[in-house]
Amino acid sequence: MKLPSFLILSVCLLGACSARINKQVELNPDKVLRVMSYNIHHCNPPSKEKEGVIDVDAIAQVIAQQKPDLVALQEVDVNTKRSGSINQAVLLASKLKMNFYFGKAIDHDGGDYGVAILSRFPLSVQQTFRLPKDNDVKAEQRVLAIANVEIAKGVFVRFASTHFDAQRSEANRILQAKEINRLTAKETLPLILAGDLNAYPGLETISIFDSNFTRTCSDCGFTIPVINPRKTIDHIGFKTGSPFKVVSHQVIAERYASDHLPVVAVLQLEK
C-alpha cells in the first residue's frame, strides 16, 4: 500500500535526524496519530541565552510544521519573570489552535515551571503526579502529566508528558522510571508516554522504562545537543500491550529554537 504523501518522512542529513517507516502497516486515517515530544528550553533559543530572548513563535513554528495530533512539552514556563511573565502553555496552544494541559513541577522565578500536553483533540481526566527524588538539594522535583484524549467519537487514548531528573547520578531517574511503571500499571486505555528522560539506551533507566513500554524506535536518532548531537534522551513510547503499530519515528533537525531536537512518531491505533 502506498503511504499518503503527508506520511512520507525523509531521512535528514548529518546524522541529526532519523526516520523509520514500516510500510507493512495498513493505515486507517481516523486512527493515525502524529505524536511529538519537545523539550522547549522555556522558549529560549540557546544562541540567544545570554540576551535572555524568549521566542514563543519559533517553538510554535517548529510544532506547526510537523502537524502533530499530540505534543508532549518539557521545560515550560508559566508566568515566570525570566520569560516576561507570559503563560507559555496558553500561548502555544492559542497559536497552534490546540487544547492544552499544564503540569506544574516547581515554583520558579515568580511563576510555575513544568511540562505540558498539547492536543488537537478534546482532553479530559487531566492529572499531574509528582515523581520521587532523593534528598539531594540539587534534585529538582519532576512530574508526570497525563490526560484522556478522545481521538474519534467514543475512542479514547491516554497521553502523558514527563521530564526525568537531569543530575549526573542516575539514582533519581531510576526511581522516576519505576514510579511511572507503577502509576501506569493499571491503565486500561491505550497509553502513549513521551518526554525527556535524560537517559539514553543502555542505561538502567531505559531498561526499566522498556520493561513496561515499547519505544517507537530501537536504533534512534540523537536528540542532544542540537549541533553535532551525540545522545538520544528524548523518547516516545506506548504501554506494552496497547494496540499501536509504529508507522515511523523521526528526529527533526531544527537547531535554533531549543537545545533539544524534537522527535515525531506516527502511530496506528489498531482497535
C-alpha positions in Angstrom: 0.0 0.0 0.0 1.4 3.4 -0.9 1.6 5.8 2.1 -0.2 9.2 1.8 2.2 12.0 1.0 1.8 13.6 4.4 3.3 10.5 6.0 6.3 10.2 3.8 9.1 11.2 6.1 12.6 11.8 4.7 15.9 10.8 6.3 17.7 14.0 7.3 21.3 14.6 6.7 24.4 14.8 9.0 23.0 12.3 11.5 20.8 14.9 13.2 17.6 13.3 12.0 16.5 9.7 11.5 13.3 8.2 10.1 11.9 4.7 10.3 8.9 3.7 8.2 7.0 0.5 8.5 5.4 0.1 5.0 3.6 -3.0 6.1 1.1 -1.0 8.3 -2.3 -0.6 6.7 -3.3 2.9 7.7 -6.7 3.9 8.9 -6.7 7.7 8.7 -9.1 8.0 11.6 -6.7 6.2 13.9 -3.3 7.5 12.8 -1.7 9.7 15.4 1.3 12.0 14.9 3.0 12.3 18.3 5.7 14.8 19.1 8.0 15.2 22.1 9.8 18.5 22.5 11.9 19.9 25.3 11.4 23.6 24.5 14.0 25.2 26.9 11.4 27.7 28.1 11.2 29.1 24.6 14.7 30.5 24.9 16.9 29.8 21.9 20.3 28.6 23.1 22.1 31.0 20.8 20.2 33.9 22.5 20.5 32.6 26.0 22.8 35.4 27.3 20.4 38.0 25.9 17.5 36.3 27.6 15.5 36.2 24.4 12.1 34.4 24.6 10.8 33.3 21.2 7.5 31.5 21.6 6.8 32.0 17.8 9.9 29.9 17.0 8.7 27.0 19.1 5.2 27.3 17.7 6.5 27.3 14.1 8.6 24.1 14.7 5.5 22.3 16.1 3.2 23.7 13.4 5.5 22.4 10.6 5.1 18.8 11.9 1.3 19.0 12.1 1.1 16.8 15.2 -2.0 15.5 16.9 -0.4 15.2 20.3 2.6 17.0 21.7 4.5 16.4 25.0 6.4 19.5 26.0 9.0 19.9 28.7 10.6 22.9 30.4 7.5 25.1 30.0 7.4 28.5 31.9 4.1 29.9 33.2 4.2 33.5 34.4 7.9 33.4 35.3 9.9 36.6 35.3 12.6 35.2 33.1 10.1 34.6 30.4 8.4 38.0 30.7 5.5 36.8 32.9 3.8 35.0 30.0 1.9 31.7 30.1 3.8 29.7 27.5 1.3 26.8 27.6 -1.6 29.1 26.9 0.3 31.0 24.2 1.5 27.9 22.3 -2.0 26.3 22.5 -3.5 29.5 21.2 -1.1 29.9 18.3 -1.4 26.3 17.3 -5.2 26.1 17.9 -4.8 23.1 20.2 -6.1 22.1 23.6 -3.6 22.0 26.4 -2.9 20.9 29.9 0.0 22.2 32.1 1.5 20.0 34.8 3.4 22.1 37.3 6.6 20.7 38.7 8.0 23.6 40.7 7.7 27.3 41.6 10.3 29.2 39.6 11.1 32.9 39.4 7.7 34.2 40.4 5.8 31.7 38.4 5.5 28.0 37.6 7.6 25.6 35.6 6.8 22.1 34.4 5.6 20.0 31.5 2.6 20.3 29.2 0.3 18.4 26.8 -1.0 19.9 23.5 -3.7 18.1 21.6 -5.9 18.8 18.6 -8.5 16.5 20.2 -10.5 17.1 23.4 -8.8 16.5 26.7 -10.3 15.2 29.9 -9.3 13.5 33.2 -6.2 15.6 33.4 -3.8 14.7 36.2 -0.4 15.6 37.5 1.7 13.1 39.6 4.8 14.1 41.5 7.7 11.8 40.8 10.1 10.6 43.6 13.6 12.0 44.2 16.3 11.6 46.8 17.2 14.2 49.4 20.0 15.8 47.4 19.3 19.6 47.5 20.2 19.8 43.8 17.5 17.3 42.8 14.6 19.1 41.2 11.0 18.0 41.6 9.7 16.2 38.4 6.2 15.2 37.4 4.1 13.2 35.0 1.2 15.0 33.3 -1.4 12.7 31.8 -4.9 13.1 30.2 -7.6 11.2 28.3 -7.7 12.1 24.6 -10.9 11.5 22.5 -9.3 10.9 19.1 -12.7 9.9 17.5 -16.2 9.8 18.8 -16.1 7.4 21.7 -12.5 6.4 21.0 -10.1 7.3 23.8 -6.4 7.0 24.5 -4.2 8.2 27.4 -1.4 10.6 26.7 1.4 11.6 29.0 4.3 14.0 29.2 7.3 13.8 31.6 10.8 15.0 32.3 13.2 13.0 34.4 15.9 14.3 36.7 19.0 15.8 35.0 21.5 15.2 37.7 24.6 13.2 36.8 23.6 10.4 39.2 21.1 8.0 37.6 19.5 7.2 41.0 16.6 9.7 40.7 15.9 8.7 37.1 15.7 5.0 38.1 13.2 6.0 40.9 11.2 8.0 38.4 11.0 5.3 35.8 9.9 2.8 38.4 7.2 5.2 39.7 5.9 5.7 36.1 5.6 2.0 35.6 3.7 1.8 38.9 1.4 4.7 38.1 0.5 3.3 34.7 0.3 -0.4 35.6 -3.5 -0.5 35.9 -4.2 1.8 32.9 -6.8 0.2 30.7 -6.9 2.7 27.8 -4.2 2.6 25.1 -1.4 4.7 26.6 1.3 6.8 24.9 4.1 8.5 27.0 6.6 10.9 25.7 9.3 13.1 27.2 12.9 14.0 28.1 14.0 11.0 30.1 17.6 12.4 30.4 18.7 8.8 29.7 19.9 7.0 26.6 19.5 3.4 25.6 21.8 1.1 27.5 21.2 2.8 30.9 19.2 1.2 33.6 16.6 3.9 33.5 15.7 3.0 29.9 15.8 -0.7 30.7 13.2 -0.1 33.4 11.1 2.0 31.1 11.3 -0.7 28.4 10.0 -3.3 30.8 6.6 -1.6 30.6 6.7 0.5 27.4 7.6 -0.1 23.8 9.6 2.8 22.4 8.9 3.9 18.9 12.5 3.2 17.8 15.3 0.8 18.7 18.0 2.5 16.7 17.0 6.0 17.5 18.5 9.3 16.2 20.4 11.5 18.6 18.4 14.4 20.1 21.0 16.4 22.0 23.0 18.6 21.6 21.4 20.3 18.6 24.8 20.8 17.0 26.6 17.5 16.4 24.1 15.6 18.5 25.6 12.6 20.4 22.9 11.2 22.7 19.3 10.0 22.5 17.5 11.2 25.6 14.1 12.3 24.2 11.7 9.3 23.8 8.2 8.3 22.7 6.7 5.0 23.8 3.5 3.2 24.4 2.5 0.9 27.1 3.3 -2.6 26.1 0.1 -4.3 25.1 -1.5 -1.2 23.8 -2.9 -1.8 20.3 -0.4 0.5 18.5 1.8 -0.1 15.4 4.7 2.2 14.7 4.5 3.7 11.3 7.5 5.9 11.6 9.9 7.6 14.0 11.9 10.8 13.2 14.2 13.2 14.9 13.7 16.7 13.4 16.9 18.7 12.5 15.7 22.0 14.0 18.7 23.7 15.6 17.6 27.2 16.5 14.5 27.2 18.8 15.7 24.9 21.6 18.7 22.9 23.0 16.9 19.7 22.1 15.9 18.3 18.8 12.2 17.4 18.6 11.0 13.9 18.0 8.0 12.8 16.0 6.4 9.3 15.7 3.4 8.2 13.7 1.3 5.5 15.4 -1.6 3.5 14.1 -4.3 2.5 16.7 -5.4 -0.9 15.6 -8.6 -1.2 17.6 
